[in-house]
Amino acid sequence: MQAIQKVRHRQVDVDGLEVFYREAGHPDQPTVLLLHGFPSSSHTFREVMPTLADVGYVIAPDLPGFGMSSSPTVDKYEYTFENLSWTVENLLDRLGIERFFVYLHDFGAPVGYHLATRAPDRVRGLIVQSGNAHEDGLGEQWSSAKAYWADPTEDSRAELPDWLNFAGTRDQYLAGLPERLRVLQPPESWHLDWARMSRPGNIDAQFALFTDYANHVARFGKIAEYHRAHQPPALVLWGRRDPYFDVDEVLAYHRALERMDAHIYDGGHFLLETHGAECAELMRAFVLDNA
C-alpha cells in the first residue's frame, strides 16, 4: 500500500519575484517538475501530486503572472516564455535540482522546451499533456492567431476571439465537452483562475504571452532537433475533445520519438480535472521506469 504523501506550499524570492510553488516527496527522489498552462496554476496538479510523490520529488511552481506568484505589470516585467523559463531555472538552481522530468501543458510547453533545449542533459523525460510542439496540433482554430502574429495591427487583433474574460476562462475547462464530462469539472478552478487574472495589468500580461507564443511556434524546428538528437523518453496524455490542440499532435510526437507512450482519453484541455487518477498512475509508472 502506498503511503499518503502530503503536499507542502511554499513561497520564495526568485530574482525579485515572489514565486509560489507546491512541493511533495523527498529531495532524494527523482525530481518531477510540473509546468501549468493558461489560465491556470499549480492548482491543476493538486490531485496528482500525492501519487507522484510516492516515487518522485514533485515541484509545481506558479509561473509569474499566474496563481499565487507575483504578477508584475508589463512595464516592469517582459512576459515572454524565455523569461518565464529563466525564473523556473533559477528556482530549480535555488532548490539544488540538477536533473528532472518535466510535465508540459499548454503555456508550460514553451517554458519547458526552453529549459530542455538550453540544457538537454538535465531532462530525464517528458510528460506531455496538450503541450504543442508541432504544426500538426495547430488546426483551423489557430487561423486568427496566426494572422495576428503575422500582422499585429488593431484590425487583426479585432478578429481574435474574445477570450481574456470570465467566459473565456471558463471555456478553457468546458469547451468541447458533453454534459457528462462538464459536470466532472470543479467550478472553483476557473473562478480561482479568473480571480488571479483580474489583478491590475494581468490581462495585458496574458496577451503579451499569447503574442509571444508566435516565437514558440517559430522554435518548432529547434524543438524537433532536440527530439531527434536527444530522444528523451516521453509519456503523452491527451483529451480527444481538446478544442485548442488537435489530437493529430500525438502522432507528431510518435513520429519524432523512439521511446514514446501515448494515451488518449475522452476528455478536454484540462485532462487532469476529469482523469487525474488515471494520469497520475501512468505518470508514476513512467517516472519509475525511467529514473
VENMO-V822339 format. One record per helix or strand of 3 or more residues. SS is the DSSP state (~ for helix, > for strand). FROM is the first residue (numbers start at 1). TO is the last residue. If there is no record, write none. Layout:
# VENMO-V822339
SS,FROM,TO / SS,FROM,TO
This chain:
# VENMO-V822339
>,8,14 / >,17,24 / >,30,35 / ~,42,45 / ~,49,52 / >,56,61 / ~,81,94 / >,100,104 / ~,107,118 / ~,120,122 / >,123,129 / ~,135,137 / ~,140,150 / ~,154,158 / ~,166,174 / ~,179,182 / ~,188,197 / ~,202,218 / ~,220,230 / >,233,239 / ~,248,256 / >,260,265 / ~,272,290
